[in-house]
Amino acid sequence: MDKSDKIFVAGHRGMVGSAVMRRLKAEAFSNVATRGRAQLDLTNESAVAKFFKEERPHIVIVAAAKVGGIKANNDYPVEFLVENLRIQNNVIRSAYENGVRKLLFLGSSCIYPKFAPQPILESTLLSGPLEPTNEAYAIAKIAGIKLCQAFSREYGTNFISAMPTSLYGPNDNFDLETSHVLAALLRKAREAKKRNDQKLVVWGTGKPRREFLHVDDLASACLLLLEKYDSPEIINVGCGEDISIVELAELICEIVGFDGQLAWDTTKPDGTPRKLLDVSKIRALGWRPAIRLRDGIKGTYDWFVANFAQ
């Protein structure tokens, strides 16, 4: 990429998009096109087509998506499927029609089968049933991958797809109805501490294992992939290490300073037993994450307190 390339970051105000924006600024990319939701509805096909025709970006990063945790995914499968399909179909098709040189589509580790062998190789895609609680979101992301691959095969585009593991960091969603586990636990632990509660209730058994990547590390991976990766085959982005939900909850309580007991609500779903990505491909390109989990969680908690906590 050249520093003068016009780069469109779809979803620039979200957790991932804002991290990409910070990275682009740090790397002195100044020709960045963005539009807020009020200015450009990415689910509106004609509006997206008009934007691309006028702006003519060289590079596109698709970080826009409807996202949420287990509860939101389970409660609103129609919205997660339809809205994500509309966003990605509109952006990817308009990118092709307006001569975008390279596009990076960001998927999710949710695309892989519920009981995929660990660590999860990219080749396990579509090799087994999905986790039911986030099936709609996963199917939308798989469709985005396949659309990028179809454009590459049929029209020779350089549209690539990266699969990040579970993400966290500044601008995460801390709404308890729709958030992912790490952000939800940070908020729950702070609120329990403020109330002087004796226990903190956590969903599930605590046994599932998850891999967590700071969103700023993902942003650095995105730029590396735009520079060095040109294959239509998907590529995982993760840290290569996982942690149980019990261990995560204990770490968060320590960081927040909540010294009560953890209580496990086993009537709530665990989700996939384990999600640890095989990151051999991206490591072969010379990329590794830089932010340790404890440091990243502490920084995210400080950001939450400064921006949202009362």
MARNU-266925 format. One record per residue (C-alpha): residue in three letters; residue number from 1; chain; x, z, y. Coordinates in Angstrom, 1 decimal, padded with zeros to 4 digits. Example, Ala and Ser with C-alpha at 12.3 -4.5 7.8 and 13.67 -1.06 7.14 Angstrom:
> r, k, c, px, pz, py
> ALA, 1, A, 012.3, 007.8, -004.5
> SER, 2, A, 013.7, 007.1, -001.1
This chain:
> r, k, c, px, pz, py
> MET, 1, A, 000.0, 000.0, 000.0
> ASP, 2, A, 001.0, -000.7, 003.6
> LYS, 3, A, 000.5, 002.0, 006.2
> SER, 4, A, -001.6, -000.5, 008.2
> ASP, 5, A, -004.0, -001.2, 005.3
> LYS, 6, A, -007.6, -000.4, 006.2
> ILE, 7, A, -008.8, 002.2, 003.7
> PHE, 8, A, -012.4, 003.1, 003.2
> VAL, 9, A, -012.9, 006.6, 001.8
> ALA, 10, A, -016.5, 006.8, 000.5
> GLY, 11, A, -017.6, 010.4, 000.6
> HIS, 12, A, -014.9, 011.5, 003.1
> ARG, 13, A, -016.7, 014.8, 003.9
> GLY, 14, A, -017.0, 016.1, 000.4
> MET, 15, A, -014.4, 018.2, -001.4
> VAL, 16, A, -012.5, 015.3, -002.9
> GLY, 17, A, -012.9, 012.9, 000.0
> SER, 18, A, -011.8, 015.5, 002.6
> ALA, 19, A, -008.7, 016.2, 000.5
> VAL, 20, A, -007.9, 012.5, 000.3
> MET, 21, A, -008.3, 012.3, 004.1
> ARG, 22, A, -005.8, 015.2, 004.5
> ARG, 23, A, -003.4, 013.4, 002.2
> LEU, 24, A, -003.7, 010.0, 004.0
> LYS, 25, A, -003.1, 011.7, 007.3
> ALA, 26, A, 000.0, 013.5, 006.0
> GLU, 27, A, 001.3, 010.2, 004.7
> ALA, 28, A, 000.7, 008.5, 008.1
> PHE, 29, A, -002.1, 006.2, 007.0
> SER, 30, A, -003.9, 005.7, 010.3
> ASN, 31, A, -006.3, 002.8, 009.6
> VAL, 32, A, -009.0, 004.8, 007.7
> ALA, 33, A, -012.6, 003.8, 007.8
> THR, 34, A, -015.2, 006.5, 007.3
> ARG, 35, A, -019.0, 006.8, 007.7
> GLY, 36, A, -021.1, 010.0, 007.5
> ARG, 37, A, -024.3, 010.0, 005.5
> ALA, 38, A, -026.4, 009.7, 008.7
> GLN, 39, A, -024.4, 006.6, 009.6
> LEU, 40, A, -024.3, 004.9, 006.2
> ASP, 41, A, -026.6, 005.7, 003.3
> LEU, 42, A, -024.5, 004.6, 000.3
> THR, 43, A, -027.7, 004.4, -001.9
> ASN, 44, A, -029.0, 001.6, 000.5
> GLU, 45, A, -027.7, -001.7, -000.9
> SER, 46, A, -028.2, -003.8, 002.3
> ALA, 47, A, -026.6, -001.1, 004.5
> VAL, 48, A, -023.5, -000.9, 002.3
> ALA, 49, A, -023.3, -004.7, 002.2
> LYS, 50, A, -023.5, -004.9, 006.0
> PHE, 51, A, -020.8, -002.2, 006.4
> PHE, 52, A, -018.3, -004.0, 004.1
> LYS, 53, A, -019.0, -007.4, 005.8
> GLU, 54, A, -018.2, -005.8, 009.2
> GLU, 55, A, -015.3, -003.6, 008.3
> ARG, 56, A, -013.5, -005.6, 005.5
> PRO, 57, A, -011.4, -002.8, 004.1
> HIS, 58, A, -008.4, -003.6, 002.0
> ILE, 59, A, -008.5, -000.4, -000.1
> VAL, 60, A, -011.5, 001.6, -001.3
> ILE, 61, A, -011.6, 005.1, -002.7
> VAL, 62, A, -014.9, 005.9, -004.3
> ALA, 63, A, -015.2, 009.7, -003.9
> ALA, 64, A, -018.9, 009.8, -003.1
> ALA, 65, A, -021.2, 011.1, -005.7
> LYS, 66, A, -024.0, 013.5, -006.3
> VAL, 67, A, -022.3, 016.5, -008.1
> GLY, 68, A, -023.3, 019.9, -009.4
> GLY, 69, A, -022.8, 022.5, -012.0
> ILE, 70, A, -024.6, 023.1, -015.3
> LYS, 71, A, -027.9, 024.3, -013.8
> ALA, 72, A, -028.2, 021.4, -011.3
> ASN, 73, A, -027.3, 018.8, -013.8
> ASN, 74, A, -029.7, 020.2, -016.3
> ASP, 75, A, -032.6, 020.6, -013.8
> TYR, 76, A, -032.3, 017.2, -012.0
> PRO, 77, A, -031.1, 014.6, -014.5
> VAL, 78, A, -033.1, 011.8, -012.8
> GLU, 79, A, -031.5, 012.4, -009.4
> PHE, 80, A, -028.0, 012.7, -010.9
> LEU, 81, A, -028.4, 009.4, -012.8
> VAL, 82, A, -030.2, 007.3, -010.2
> GLU, 83, A, -028.3, 008.4, -007.1
> ASN, 84, A, -024.9, 008.0, -008.7
> LEU, 85, A, -025.8, 004.6, -010.1
> ARG, 86, A, -027.0, 003.4, -006.7
> ILE, 87, A, -023.9, 004.7, -004.8
> GLN, 88, A, -021.3, 003.2, -007.2
> ASN, 89, A, -023.1, -000.1, -007.8
> ASN, 90, A, -023.5, -000.7, -004.1
> VAL, 91, A, -019.9, 000.2, -003.2
> ILE, 92, A, -018.2, -001.6, -006.1
> ARG, 93, A, -020.2, -004.8, -005.8
> SER, 94, A, -019.7, -005.0, -002.0
> ALA, 95, A, -016.0, -004.3, -002.5
> TYR, 96, A, -015.8, -007.4, -004.8
> GLU, 97, A, -017.9, -009.6, -002.5
> ASN, 98, A, -015.8, -008.8, 000.5
> GLY, 99, A, -012.4, -009.3, -001.0
> VAL, 100, A, -011.2, -005.6, -001.4
> ARG, 101, A, -007.6, -005.8, -002.7
> LYS, 102, A, -007.8, -002.5, -004.7
> LEU, 103, A, -010.5, 000.0, -005.5
> LEU, 104, A, -010.1, 003.5, -007.1
> PHE, 105, A, -013.2, 004.8, -008.8
> LEU, 106, A, -013.2, 008.6, -009.4
> GLY, 107, A, -015.0, 009.6, -012.6
> SER, 108, A, -015.1, 013.0, -014.3
> SER, 109, A, -013.9, 014.7, -017.6
> CYS, 110, A, -017.7, 015.0, -018.3
> ILE, 111, A, -017.6, 011.4, -019.6
> TYR, 112, A, -016.0, 012.5, -022.8
> PRO, 113, A, -017.8, 013.6, -026.0
> LYS, 114, A, -018.8, 017.2, -026.2
> PHE, 115, A, -016.6, 017.8, -029.3
> ALA, 116, A, -013.8, 015.5, -028.5
> PRO, 117, A, -010.4, 016.4, -030.1
> GLN, 118, A, -008.2, 018.4, -027.7
> PRO, 119, A, -006.4, 017.5, -025.6
> ILE, 120, A, -008.7, 014.6, -024.7
> LEU, 121, A, -007.2, 011.1, -024.9
> GLU, 122, A, -008.7, 008.4, -022.7
> SER, 123, A, -009.4, 006.5, -025.9
> THR, 124, A, -012.0, 009.0, -027.0
> LEU, 125, A, -014.5, 007.6, -024.4
> LEU, 126, A, -017.8, 006.7, -026.2
> SER, 127, A, -016.6, 008.0, -029.5
> GLY, 128, A, -019.3, 010.7, -029.8
> PRO, 129, A, -022.4, 012.5, -028.2
> LEU, 130, A, -022.1, 013.8, -024.7
> GLU, 131, A, -022.7, 017.4, -023.6
> PRO, 132, A, -026.6, 017.4, -023.1
> THR, 133, A, -026.5, 019.6, -019.9
> ASN, 134, A, -024.6, 017.0, -017.9
> GLU, 135, A, -025.5, 013.8, -019.9
> ALA, 136, A, -027.2, 012.0, -016.9
> TYR, 137, A, -024.1, 012.5, -014.6
> ALA, 138, A, -021.8, 011.5, -017.4
> ILE, 139, A, -023.7, 008.3, -018.2
> ALA, 140, A, -023.7, 007.3, -014.5
> LYS, 141, A, -019.9, 007.8, -014.3
> ILE, 142, A, -019.4, 005.8, -017.6
> ALA, 143, A, -021.5, 003.0, -016.0
> GLY, 144, A, -019.2, 003.1, -013.0
> ILE, 145, A, -016.1, 002.8, -015.2
> LYS, 146, A, -017.6, -000.1, -017.1
> LEU, 147, A, -018.6, -001.9, -013.9
> CYS, 148, A, -015.1, -001.7, -012.6
> GLN, 149, A, -013.7, -003.0, -015.9
> ALA, 150, A, -016.3, -005.8, -016.0
> PHE, 151, A, -015.3, -006.9, -012.5
> SER, 152, A, -011.6, -006.8, -013.5
> ARG, 153, A, -012.3, -008.8, -016.7
> GLU, 154, A, -014.7, -011.4, -015.2
> TYR, 155, A, -013.3, -011.8, -011.7
> GLY, 156, A, -009.7, -010.5, -011.9
> THR, 157, A, -010.2, -007.6, -009.5
> ASN, 158, A, -007.8, -004.7, -009.3
> PHE, 159, A, -010.4, -002.0, -009.7
> ILE, 160, A, -009.1, 001.2, -011.4
> SER, 161, A, -010.7, 004.4, -012.6
> ALA, 162, A, -009.3, 007.9, -012.7
> MET, 163, A, -010.9, 010.8, -014.6
> PRO, 164, A, -010.2, 014.2, -012.9
> THR, 165, A, -010.5, 017.4, -014.7
> SER, 166, A, -012.6, 020.3, -013.2
> LEU, 167, A, -011.8, 020.5, -009.5
> TYR, 168, A, -011.8, 023.2, -006.9
> GLY, 169, A, -010.5, 023.8, -003.4
> PRO, 170, A, -011.6, 023.7, 000.3
> ASN, 171, A, -015.0, 022.1, 001.0
> ASP, 172, A, -016.2, 023.0, -002.5
> ASN, 173, A, -019.9, 023.7, -003.0
> PHE, 174, A, -020.6, 027.5, -003.1
> ASP, 175, A, -024.3, 027.3, -003.5
> LEU, 176, A, -025.2, 029.3, -006.6
> GLU, 177, A, -027.9, 026.9, -007.6
> THR, 178, A, -025.7, 023.8, -007.6
> SER, 179, A, -022.1, 024.9, -007.7
> HIS, 180, A, -019.5, 024.7, -010.5
> VAL, 181, A, -018.2, 027.7, -012.3
> LEU, 182, A, -015.1, 028.5, -010.2
> ALA, 183, A, -016.8, 028.3, -006.8
> ALA, 184, A, -019.8, 030.2, -008.1
> LEU, 185, A, -017.6, 033.0, -009.5
> LEU, 186, A, -015.8, 033.3, -006.2
> ARG, 187, A, -019.0, 033.8, -004.3
> LYS, 188, A, -020.6, 036.1, -006.9
> ALA, 189, A, -017.5, 038.3, -007.0
> ARG, 190, A, -017.3, 038.6, -003.2
> GLU, 191, A, -021.0, 039.4, -002.9
> ALA, 192, A, -020.7, 042.0, -005.8
> LYS, 193, A, -017.8, 043.6, -004.0
> LYS, 194, A, -019.7, 043.8, -000.7
> ARG, 195, A, -022.6, 045.5, -002.4
> ASN, 196, A, -020.4, 047.8, -004.4
> ASP, 197, A, -022.0, 046.6, -007.6
> GLN, 198, A, -020.8, 048.1, -010.8
> LYS, 199, A, -021.0, 044.8, -012.8
> LEU, 200, A, -020.8, 041.1, -012.3
> VAL, 201, A, -023.1, 038.9, -014.4
> VAL, 202, A, -021.5, 035.7, -015.6
> TRP, 203, A, -023.3, 032.9, -017.5
> GLY, 204, A, -022.6, 032.3, -021.2
> THR, 205, A, -020.2, 033.9, -023.6
> GLY, 206, A, -017.0, 033.4, -021.6
> LYS, 207, A, -015.4, 031.7, -024.6
> PRO, 208, A, -015.3, 028.1, -023.3
> ARG, 209, A, -012.0, 026.9, -022.0
> ARG, 210, A, -011.6, 024.8, -018.9
> GLU, 211, A, -008.8, 023.0, -017.1
> PHE, 212, A, -008.8, 023.4, -013.3
> LEU, 213, A, -007.0, 021.2, -010.8
> HIS, 214, A, -006.7, 021.8, -007.1
> VAL, 215, A, -008.3, 019.0, -005.1
> ASP, 216, A, -005.2, 018.5, -003.0
> ASP, 217, A, -003.3, 017.8, -006.2
> LEU, 218, A, -005.9, 015.2, -007.1
> ALA, 219, A, -005.5, 013.6, -003.6
> SER, 220, A, -001.8, 013.2, -004.3
> ALA, 221, A, -002.6, 011.6, -007.6
> CYS, 222, A, -005.0, 009.2, -006.0
> LEU, 223, A, -002.3, 007.9, -003.7
> LEU, 224, A, 000.2, 007.5, -006.5
> LEU, 225, A, -002.4, 005.6, -008.6
> LEU, 226, A, -003.1, 003.3, -005.7
> GLU, 227, A, 000.7, 002.6, -005.5
> LYS, 228, A, 001.6, 002.4, -009.1
> TYR, 229, A, -001.3, 001.9, -011.4
> ASP, 230, A, -003.0, -001.5, -011.9
> SER, 231, A, -004.7, -001.2, -015.3
> PRO, 232, A, -008.5, -001.4, -015.7
> GLU, 233, A, -008.1, 001.2, -018.5
> ILE, 234, A, -009.1, 004.7, -017.4
> ILE, 235, A, -006.4, 007.4, -016.7
> ASN, 236, A, -006.8, 011.1, -016.8
> VAL, 237, A, -005.8, 013.4, -014.0
> GLY, 238, A, -005.2, 017.1, -014.9
> CYS, 239, A, -002.7, 019.8, -015.1
> GLY, 240, A, -002.4, 019.9, -018.9
> GLU, 241, A, -003.3, 023.6, -019.2
> ASP, 242, A, -006.6, 025.4, -019.7
> ILE, 243, A, -008.0, 028.9, -019.4
> SER, 244, A, -011.0, 030.7, -020.9
> ILE, 245, A, -014.0, 031.5, -018.6
> VAL, 246, A, -013.3, 035.2, -019.4
> GLU, 247, A, -009.7, 034.8, -018.1
> LEU, 248, A, -010.9, 032.9, -015.1
> ALA, 249, A, -013.5, 035.5, -014.2
> GLU, 250, A, -010.9, 038.3, -014.5
> LEU, 251, A, -008.5, 036.4, -012.3
> ILE, 252, A, -011.1, 035.8, -009.7
> CYS, 253, A, -012.2, 039.4, -009.7
> GLU, 254, A, -008.5, 040.4, -009.2
> ILE, 255, A, -008.1, 038.0, -006.3
> VAL, 256, A, -011.3, 039.0, -004.6
> GLY, 257, A, -010.7, 042.7, -005.2
> PHE, 258, A, -013.8, 043.4, -007.3
> ASP, 259, A, -013.1, 046.2, -009.8
> GLY, 260, A, -016.5, 046.4, -011.5
> GLN, 261, A, -017.3, 045.3, -015.1
> LEU, 262, A, -018.0, 041.7, -016.3
> ALA, 263, A, -021.4, 041.3, -018.0
> TRP, 264, A, -022.1, 038.1, -020.0
> ASP, 265, A, -025.6, 036.6, -020.0
> THR, 266, A, -025.5, 034.8, -023.4
> THR, 267, A, -029.0, 033.4, -022.8
> LYS, 268, A, -027.4, 030.9, -020.5
> PRO, 269, A, -025.6, 027.8, -021.8
> ASP, 270, A, -021.8, 027.6, -022.3
> GLY, 271, A, -021.6, 023.8, -022.0
> THR, 272, A, -018.8, 022.0, -023.7
> PRO, 273, A, -016.6, 024.4, -025.8
> ARG, 274, A, -013.3, 023.0, -024.4
> LYS, 275, A, -012.2, 020.4, -022.0
> LEU, 276, A, -008.5, 019.9, -021.8
> LEU, 277, A, -007.3, 016.4, -020.8
> ASP, 278, A, -004.3, 014.6, -022.2
> VAL, 279, A, -002.3, 013.7, -019.1
> SER, 280, A, 000.5, 011.8, -020.8
> LYS, 281, A, -000.3, 008.5, -019.0
> ILE, 282, A, -000.2, 009.9, -015.4
> ARG, 283, A, 002.9, 012.1, -016.2
> ALA, 284, A, 004.7, 008.9, -017.3
> LEU, 285, A, 004.1, 007.6, -013.8
> GLY, 286, A, 006.0, 010.6, -012.4
> TRP, 287, A, 003.1, 012.7, -011.2
> ARG, 288, A, 002.6, 016.4, -011.8
> PRO, 289, A, 000.4, 018.9, -009.9
> ALA, 290, A, 002.1, 021.2, -007.4
> ILE, 291, A, -000.4, 024.0, -006.9
> ARG, 292, A, -000.5, 027.0, -009.3
> LEU, 293, A, -003.9, 028.1, -010.3
> ARG, 294, A, -003.6, 031.6, -008.9
> ASP, 295, A, -002.3, 030.3, -005.6
> GLY, 296, A, -005.0, 027.6, -005.4
> ILE, 297, A, -007.8, 030.1, -006.1
> LYS, 298, A, -006.4, 032.5, -003.5
> GLY, 299, A, -006.3, 029.7, -000.9
> THR, 300, A, -009.8, 028.6, -001.8
> TYR, 301, A, -011.1, 032.1, -001.5
> ASP, 302, A, -009.5, 032.5, 001.9
> TRP, 303, A, -011.1, 029.2, 003.0
> PHE, 304, A, -014.5, 030.3, 001.7
> VAL, 305, A, -014.3, 033.7, 003.6
> ALA, 306, A, -013.2, 031.9, 006.8
> ASN, 307, A, -015.9, 029.2, 006.6
> PHE, 308, A, -018.9, 030.6, 004.8
> ALA, 309, A, -018.8, 034.2, 003.8
> GLN, 310, A, -020.7, 036.7, 005.9
